[in-house]
């Protein structure tokens, strides 16, 4: 199980190296990293999350990277993924 988790964390790090926030906004980079990590912990793929929020996958990835803003998504982050911006 630990090996699987390590591999998944390495995949997150690879995605984060390609992130538009890498080298840009430090807050957005940390926010994106936390969201991806929490989705990994809860075993919730982006496709399933997009279906739950009734939005497209491409729009969801823009919300995660911070290119777009949605109050509904921010509420979901704080209530369900338990991400608090005070600790980022």
PyMOL CGO cylinders between C-alpha atoms (Angstrom):
from pymol import cmd
from pymol.cgo import CYLINDER

trace = [
    CYLINDER, 0.00, 0.00, 0.00, 2.83, 2.40, 0.80, 0.3, 1, 1, 1, 1, 1, 1,
    CYLINDER, 2.83, 2.40, 0.80, 4.40, 1.77, -2.61, 0.3, 1, 1, 1, 1, 1, 1,
    CYLINDER, 4.40, 1.77, -2.61, 1.12, 2.58, -4.34, 0.3, 1, 1, 1, 1, 1, 1,
    CYLINDER, 1.12, 2.58, -4.34, 0.78, 5.77, -2.33, 0.3, 1, 1, 1, 1, 1, 1,
    CYLINDER, 0.78, 5.77, -2.33, 4.36, 6.76, -3.16, 0.3, 1, 1, 1, 1, 1, 1,
    CYLINDER, 4.36, 6.76, -3.16, 3.74, 6.19, -6.87, 0.3, 1, 1, 1, 1, 1, 1,
    CYLINDER, 3.74, 6.19, -6.87, 0.59, 8.29, -6.73, 0.3, 1, 1, 1, 1, 1, 1,
    CYLINDER, 0.59, 8.29, -6.73, 2.40, 11.07, -4.88, 0.3, 1, 1, 1, 1, 1, 1,
    CYLINDER, 2.40, 11.07, -4.88, 5.15, 10.97, -7.53, 0.3, 1, 1, 1, 1, 1, 1,
    CYLINDER, 5.15, 10.97, -7.53, 2.46, 11.34, -10.20, 0.3, 1, 1, 1, 1, 1, 1,
    CYLINDER, 2.46, 11.34, -10.20, 1.08, 14.37, -8.37, 0.3, 1, 1, 1, 1, 1, 1,
    CYLINDER, 1.08, 14.37, -8.37, 4.58, 15.87, -8.25, 0.3, 1, 1, 1, 1, 1, 1,
    CYLINDER, 4.58, 15.87, -8.25, 4.97, 15.28, -12.00, 0.3, 1, 1, 1, 1, 1, 1,
    CYLINDER, 4.97, 15.28, -12.00, 1.64, 17.01, -12.66, 0.3, 1, 1, 1, 1, 1, 1,
    CYLINDER, 1.64, 17.01, -12.66, 2.65, 19.86, -10.39, 0.3, 1, 1, 1, 1, 1, 1,
    CYLINDER, 2.65, 19.86, -10.39, 5.91, 20.38, -12.29, 0.3, 1, 1, 1, 1, 1, 1,
    CYLINDER, 5.91, 20.38, -12.29, 3.79, 21.09, -15.39, 0.3, 1, 1, 1, 1, 1, 1,
    CYLINDER, 3.79, 21.09, -15.39, 1.41, 23.33, -13.48, 0.3, 1, 1, 1, 1, 1, 1,
    CYLINDER, 1.41, 23.33, -13.48, 0.86, 26.86, -14.82, 0.3, 1, 1, 1, 1, 1, 1,
    CYLINDER, 0.86, 26.86, -14.82, 1.29, 28.06, -11.22, 0.3, 1, 1, 1, 1, 1, 1,
    CYLINDER, 1.29, 28.06, -11.22, 4.79, 26.59, -10.93, 0.3, 1, 1, 1, 1, 1, 1,
    CYLINDER, 4.79, 26.59, -10.93, 7.08, 29.60, -10.72, 0.3, 1, 1, 1, 1, 1, 1,
    CYLINDER, 7.08, 29.60, -10.72, 4.08, 31.91, -10.51, 0.3, 1, 1, 1, 1, 1, 1,
    CYLINDER, 4.08, 31.91, -10.51, 1.67, 32.46, -7.66, 0.3, 1, 1, 1, 1, 1, 1,
    CYLINDER, 1.67, 32.46, -7.66, 2.88, 30.57, -4.61, 0.3, 1, 1, 1, 1, 1, 1,
    CYLINDER, 2.88, 30.57, -4.61, -0.61, 30.51, -3.08, 0.3, 1, 1, 1, 1, 1, 1,
    CYLINDER, -0.61, 30.51, -3.08, -2.23, 29.01, -6.19, 0.3, 1, 1, 1, 1, 1, 1,
    CYLINDER, -2.23, 29.01, -6.19, 0.55, 26.43, -6.48, 0.3, 1, 1, 1, 1, 1, 1,
    CYLINDER, 0.55, 26.43, -6.48, 0.09, 25.28, -2.87, 0.3, 1, 1, 1, 1, 1, 1,
    CYLINDER, 0.09, 25.28, -2.87, -3.70, 25.35, -3.24, 0.3, 1, 1, 1, 1, 1, 1,
    CYLINDER, -3.70, 25.35, -3.24, -3.58, 23.17, -6.35, 0.3, 1, 1, 1, 1, 1, 1,
    CYLINDER, -3.58, 23.17, -6.35, -1.17, 20.77, -4.66, 0.3, 1, 1, 1, 1, 1, 1,
    CYLINDER, -1.17, 20.77, -4.66, -3.43, 20.43, -1.60, 0.3, 1, 1, 1, 1, 1, 1,
    CYLINDER, -3.43, 20.43, -1.60, -6.53, 19.84, -3.72, 0.3, 1, 1, 1, 1, 1, 1,
    CYLINDER, -6.53, 19.84, -3.72, -4.81, 17.13, -5.77, 0.3, 1, 1, 1, 1, 1, 1,
    CYLINDER, -4.81, 17.13, -5.77, -3.44, 15.50, -2.61, 0.3, 1, 1, 1, 1, 1, 1,
    CYLINDER, -3.44, 15.50, -2.61, -6.84, 15.49, -0.90, 0.3, 1, 1, 1, 1, 1, 1,
    CYLINDER, -6.84, 15.49, -0.90, -8.44, 13.97, -4.01, 0.3, 1, 1, 1, 1, 1, 1,
    CYLINDER, -8.44, 13.97, -4.01, -5.76, 11.28, -3.91, 0.3, 1, 1, 1, 1, 1, 1,
    CYLINDER, -5.76, 11.28, -3.91, -6.38, 10.53, -0.23, 0.3, 1, 1, 1, 1, 1, 1,
    CYLINDER, -6.38, 10.53, -0.23, -10.13, 10.25, -0.78, 0.3, 1, 1, 1, 1, 1, 1,
    CYLINDER, -10.13, 10.25, -0.78, -9.57, 8.15, -3.92, 0.3, 1, 1, 1, 1, 1, 1,
    CYLINDER, -9.57, 8.15, -3.92, -11.73, 10.57, -5.90, 0.3, 1, 1, 1, 1, 1, 1,
    CYLINDER, -11.73, 10.57, -5.90, -10.74, 10.97, -9.57, 0.3, 1, 1, 1, 1, 1, 1,
    CYLINDER, -10.74, 10.97, -9.57, -11.30, 14.28, -11.33, 0.3, 1, 1, 1, 1, 1, 1,
    CYLINDER, -11.30, 14.28, -11.33, -13.81, 12.68, -13.68, 0.3, 1, 1, 1, 1, 1, 1,
    CYLINDER, -13.81, 12.68, -13.68, -15.99, 11.55, -10.77, 0.3, 1, 1, 1, 1, 1, 1,
    CYLINDER, -15.99, 11.55, -10.77, -15.66, 14.91, -9.03, 0.3, 1, 1, 1, 1, 1, 1,
    CYLINDER, -15.66, 14.91, -9.03, -16.69, 16.73, -12.21, 0.3, 1, 1, 1, 1, 1, 1,
    CYLINDER, -16.69, 16.73, -12.21, -19.75, 14.51, -12.45, 0.3, 1, 1, 1, 1, 1, 1,
    CYLINDER, -19.75, 14.51, -12.45, -20.61, 15.20, -8.79, 0.3, 1, 1, 1, 1, 1, 1,
    CYLINDER, -20.61, 15.20, -8.79, -20.31, 18.98, -9.28, 0.3, 1, 1, 1, 1, 1, 1,
    CYLINDER, -20.31, 18.98, -9.28, -22.12, 18.77, -12.66, 0.3, 1, 1, 1, 1, 1, 1,
    CYLINDER, -22.12, 18.77, -12.66, -19.33, 20.51, -14.58, 0.3, 1, 1, 1, 1, 1, 1,
    CYLINDER, -19.33, 20.51, -14.58, -16.96, 19.43, -17.35, 0.3, 1, 1, 1, 1, 1, 1,
    CYLINDER, -16.96, 19.43, -17.35, -13.56, 17.93, -16.62, 0.3, 1, 1, 1, 1, 1, 1,
    CYLINDER, -13.56, 17.93, -16.62, -11.74, 20.72, -18.43, 0.3, 1, 1, 1, 1, 1, 1,
    CYLINDER, -11.74, 20.72, -18.43, -13.57, 23.37, -16.39, 0.3, 1, 1, 1, 1, 1, 1,
    CYLINDER, -13.57, 23.37, -16.39, -12.74, 21.44, -13.21, 0.3, 1, 1, 1, 1, 1, 1,
    CYLINDER, -12.74, 21.44, -13.21, -9.04, 21.41, -14.04, 0.3, 1, 1, 1, 1, 1, 1,
    CYLINDER, -9.04, 21.41, -14.04, -9.22, 25.19, -14.63, 0.3, 1, 1, 1, 1, 1, 1,
    CYLINDER, -9.22, 25.19, -14.63, -10.88, 25.57, -11.22, 0.3, 1, 1, 1, 1, 1, 1,
    CYLINDER, -10.88, 25.57, -11.22, -8.17, 23.46, -9.60, 0.3, 1, 1, 1, 1, 1, 1,
    CYLINDER, -8.17, 23.46, -9.60, -5.33, 25.44, -11.19, 0.3, 1, 1, 1, 1, 1, 1,
    CYLINDER, -5.33, 25.44, -11.19, -6.99, 28.74, -10.33, 0.3, 1, 1, 1, 1, 1, 1,
    CYLINDER, -6.99, 28.74, -10.33, -7.60, 29.93, -13.90, 0.3, 1, 1, 1, 1, 1, 1,
    CYLINDER, -7.60, 29.93, -13.90, -11.33, 30.11, -13.15, 0.3, 1, 1, 1, 1, 1, 1,
    CYLINDER, -11.33, 30.11, -13.15, -13.32, 30.77, -9.97, 0.3, 1, 1, 1, 1, 1, 1,
    CYLINDER, -13.32, 30.77, -9.97, -16.54, 29.22, -8.72, 0.3, 1, 1, 1, 1, 1, 1,
    CYLINDER, -16.54, 29.22, -8.72, -18.03, 29.85, -5.31, 0.3, 1, 1, 1, 1, 1, 1,
    CYLINDER, -18.03, 29.85, -5.31, -19.67, 26.41, -5.35, 0.3, 1, 1, 1, 1, 1, 1,
    CYLINDER, -19.67, 26.41, -5.35, -16.27, 24.79, -5.91, 0.3, 1, 1, 1, 1, 1, 1,
    CYLINDER, -16.27, 24.79, -5.91, -14.70, 26.80, -3.09, 0.3, 1, 1, 1, 1, 1, 1,
    CYLINDER, -14.70, 26.80, -3.09, -17.48, 25.67, -0.73, 0.3, 1, 1, 1, 1, 1, 1,
    CYLINDER, -17.48, 25.67, -0.73, -16.88, 22.08, -1.81, 0.3, 1, 1, 1, 1, 1, 1,
    CYLINDER, -16.88, 22.08, -1.81, -13.15, 22.46, -1.10, 0.3, 1, 1, 1, 1, 1, 1,
    CYLINDER, -13.15, 22.46, -1.10, -13.69, 23.74, 2.42, 0.3, 1, 1, 1, 1, 1, 1,
    CYLINDER, -13.69, 23.74, 2.42, -16.55, 21.43, 3.44, 0.3, 1, 1, 1, 1, 1, 1,
    CYLINDER, -16.55, 21.43, 3.44, -15.76, 18.14, 1.73, 0.3, 1, 1, 1, 1, 1, 1,
    CYLINDER, -15.76, 18.14, 1.73, -12.02, 18.20, 1.11, 0.3, 1, 1, 1, 1, 1, 1,
    CYLINDER, -12.02, 18.20, 1.11, -11.44, 20.06, 4.39, 0.3, 1, 1, 1, 1, 1, 1,
    CYLINDER, -11.44, 20.06, 4.39, -8.88, 22.47, 2.93, 0.3, 1, 1, 1, 1, 1, 1,
    CYLINDER, -8.88, 22.47, 2.93, -8.46, 25.59, 5.01, 0.3, 1, 1, 1, 1, 1, 1,
    CYLINDER, -8.46, 25.59, 5.01, -6.65, 28.48, 3.35, 0.3, 1, 1, 1, 1, 1, 1,
    CYLINDER, -6.65, 28.48, 3.35, -5.26, 29.65, 6.69, 0.3, 1, 1, 1, 1, 1, 1,
    CYLINDER, -5.26, 29.65, 6.69, -2.81, 26.74, 6.69, 0.3, 1, 1, 1, 1, 1, 1,
    CYLINDER, -2.81, 26.74, 6.69, -1.61, 26.98, 3.09, 0.3, 1, 1, 1, 1, 1, 1,
]
cmd.load_cgo(trace, "trace")
